[in-house]
Amino acid sequence: MMTTSQEELPEEAARYVVPTYFVNSDSPEVQQFVARALRDLPNDASKSDKAIRLFEAVRDGIRYDPYTFALTADAYRASAIAGAEAAFCVPKAILLAACLRAVDIPAALGFADVRNHLNTPKLRELMGTDLFVYHGYVQLWLDGNTYKITPAFNMELCERFGVRPLIFDGNSDALFHEFDVKDQRHMEYVNDRGLYVDAPMEEFLRLFKRTYPKLEQFNRERISHSAEGVDAGFAAAGKVS
């Protein structure tokens, strides 16, 4: 794919176009994911149209499942995530950033701590809190504007949990809503950790394991037995338990 001259980009955005170790936008796996997502768009499609399509591809093409927490850093490379059936917010944000960079759209990784008032009893028990540290999102630059978007929750899961779906229209942010469809509190951003060129995986994994030891142990057992998560709320086809 053709690359955009660094001189044509806003100074703050230029550093968010190049491939990195985790946001490896030049990998064959990411390039193939992008090609599939954009296959129906015309050759002269705008960057806004491409960004919308890539957001939807990551949001709905990879099901959200918080039990897919990987324990090794290399599992969070975009090239590894591109072929996943399910993932949680951090890997989905990494993949979206890589896809956007692959079509010359500057995309930074953003991380924030969020309080989640809607989860399943099983997940709440394993986490021991409703605070999600290092929630992943993406900040992109389009037509001189910046937007913050998160492709975490797929449409089917939103319907199951009664949460308003996140829709990126190319003109506004697409972050978690404060309230669900019944106007009950849903998500609350409590601490923004800033923007990154590449994923700070060493710090993320250290803090995640320290904050959620029961969830880490659950995943160690799940991975060692090659078993899927046992929470029907986040299964491919299930009901909130």
DAURHU-V266912 format. One line per field, one symbol per residue. phi: phi as a letter, one per 40 degrees, with the letter a starting at -180 (. if undefined). psi: psi as a letter, one per 20 degrees, with the letter a starting at -180 (. if undefined). A space follows every 50 residues. Layout:
phi=???
psi=???
This chain:
phi=.cbccdcccddccdcbbccbcccccccdccdccccccbccccccdccccc ccccdcccdbcbccacccdcbbcccccdcccdbccaabccccccccdccc ccbgbdabcbbacbcbcbacdccccccgabcccfccabbbbbfgbbbbbb ccccdccdcccgbcccbbbgbacbbdccbcccgccbbbcbaccgbbcbcc cccdcccccccbcccccdcdccccbfbccbbccbcdaabcb
psi=qqqpphhiqqghhhikhqqaggmmijqhgghhgggghjhiqrhkqrhggg gghhghggghhoqpoijjoqiqgiijqhhhhhjqhqrahghhgggggggg hhkkopoqpqqqpqpoiorqhghhghhjrjpoqlpprpprppljqqqpqp kgoqghhghhikppqpppjjirqmrqqhqaijkqpfqopiopiaqqhrpm hggghghghhhmhhhggghgggghjlqrqkohhjrhoaqp.
